[in-house]
């Protein structure tokens, strides 16, 4: 995982950013800021915003088969996770994947927006006047909240905001990611804590 120049060569292949260069740039910026706040400033992985999950997996798989030892994959789980292996959770989609090792695969459970629910203060600061904190789930086990409920709660909480439109993934997601507290996310999401711990070992 060290390049010829002696620098670390970890690449993180991330689901997100859609099909536009603008959104992919926002995706990279959002994850870069999140990881810097998590303590990785000065030893950052290269963040590759891949758009859809199939494209992310394909680019990750190609990198692994080419011998890229520092390749890591980060996907939405889409559903609650009931197994310890991320590849086992994803096996219906990516059947030829387990040979790459569990340490290379990481899940945002159930989606990236689930992480936002761990930092209600950041959401309130971002949306400002009119944000209804009471519309967010009262529970702390964010990995048990369905994807539909996550989106519904974010939209309901922001519907009456004075300076921003109700929550929209393309418009808001990566801007919010830049300001959420990784410590709160890791405390509320064991899979996020696993990702940050493993990334620390890779770097």
N, C-alpha and C positions, 0 to 999 in steps of 0.2 A: 504493500500500500504506500510505498515511497517512490516518487518519480525520480528520473535520472538527475534532476537538479537538486535532489535531496529534500524536496518539499513533499508533504503529504498529498496523496492523490485519491482522496475519497470523493466519490460522486454520489449524490443523493437524487435518485430518479423519483420525482414527485408527481402524483396525480393532481392535475389542476392547471388552470390557465386557458382552457378552451382552445379555440382555433386561431385566436388573434394574437399578434405580437405584443399588443398593448397589455392584454390580460396575462400573458406569460411573463412579461416583464414585472407586472404587479405581483404575480405569484412568487417569482424569485425574490423580489424585495421583501415581501411579507415573511417568507420563511427565513430569509437572511436576518431580518430584524428580530424575529422570534428566537432564533438560535443564538444570536449575539446576546440577547437578554438572558438566555439560559446559561451563559458563561463560556460560549465558544468563540468569542471575539478574538481574532488573532490566529485561530486555527480552524477556520471554517471549511466545511466540505464545499465542493462545487455543486450548486443546486441546479438541477436540470428540470425545468417545468415542461411536462410532456403532454399536457392536455388530458384526454380521456384515459381511463384505467388500462385499456388494452394497449394503447400506445406506450404508456409508462412501463407496463410489463414487458412489451416487446423490446424496448430500448434497454431495459435492465437485463433481460435475458441475452441479448446480443452482446452486451458488455461483458457479462459473465463468461459466455462461451469464447469470447476473445481474450480471456485471461485477466480481466480487470478485477483484481482481488478486492479493491475498495468500493465496489458497486453496492449500493443499498437501495431498497425500494420502499416507498411510503405511499400507501393507498388508503382510501376510505374502506372501512369494513362493510358498510351499507346496512348491516344488521348487527344485533348483539352477538358477541363471540363467546362460545361455550366450550372451546377447546384451547389447549395451551400452545399449539403450533399454529402460527399464522398461515402457513401453507395448507394445513389441514382445513382451515376455515375457507380458504380460497380455492380448494381443489376442484370444485365443479367448473370454475372458470379457467384455471391454469393447471392442467393435469400434469404437465411435464416440468414441475417447478421444485419439488422437494429436494432434489439433488444440490440446490444452491445453498442450503443451510438456513435454519430458522433465524440466525443472527442477522442475515441480510434483509429480511422481510419484516416490515413494520406496518401497523394498522392505526388509523385514526378512527376510534370507536365512538359512535357509529359513523361519524363524518367529521370533517374539520370543524364545522360549526358547533359540534358538541363541546369542543375545547372552550369556546367562547362562554358557555354557561358556567364555567368554573371561575370566571372573573366578571361578576356582575358590575363591579365598579368601573371596569374598563368600558363595558357596554354603555353604561350610563354617561360616562364622559364623552364617548364617541357620538352618541345620538343627541345628547344635550336636552334642552327644555322639551318637555312633553313625553319623555321616555318613561314608560310604565314598568318599573322594576317588578311590580306585583304580578305581571303576566308571565314571568319566567317561572320555571319549575322550582318548587321549594326543596326538592331532593338534591343531595350532594353526589349521588351515584350516577354521574352523567352518562356512563357507558350503558346504562339500562334504559335510557330514554330513546324511543324510536326516532328514526330520521324524520318522519313526517311531523312528529311532535316538536322536534327541535326547530324545524323551519317555521311551524305554526306559531310557536311561542315567540320566536324572534320577530316575526312579522306583527303579531298582536302587540308586543311590547313597544314597537316603534311606529305604530300606525298614526299616532297623534303627535309625532315630533314636529317641531316648528321649523327646523332648518334642514332636515334630511327627509328623504322619502322613506317609506317602510322598507325593512330589510330586503335587499336584493343581492344575490350571490355575486354576480359580476361587478356590481357597483360598490359593494361594501366589504366583502369577505376578507380580502387580503389587506385592506386598510385596518380592519379590526385585528387581524392576526399580528400586525406590527406592534400593537400596544398591549395585548393580553400578557399577563404575568405567567411565564412558564412554570414557576414554582407552584402556583395555584392549579395550573393544568395538571401537572404531575401528581399533585396531592389528590386530585379528584379522579384521575384516569390512570389506572395501573399500566395500560398499554402505552400511554404517553410517557410514563416514567421509564418503562422498559426501553422505548425508543431513545430517550435522552441518555440513559445509562449505557446502552450499547454503542451509540454514536461516540460517546466519550472514550470508550475502549478502542474504537476504530481510529480515532484521531490521535 
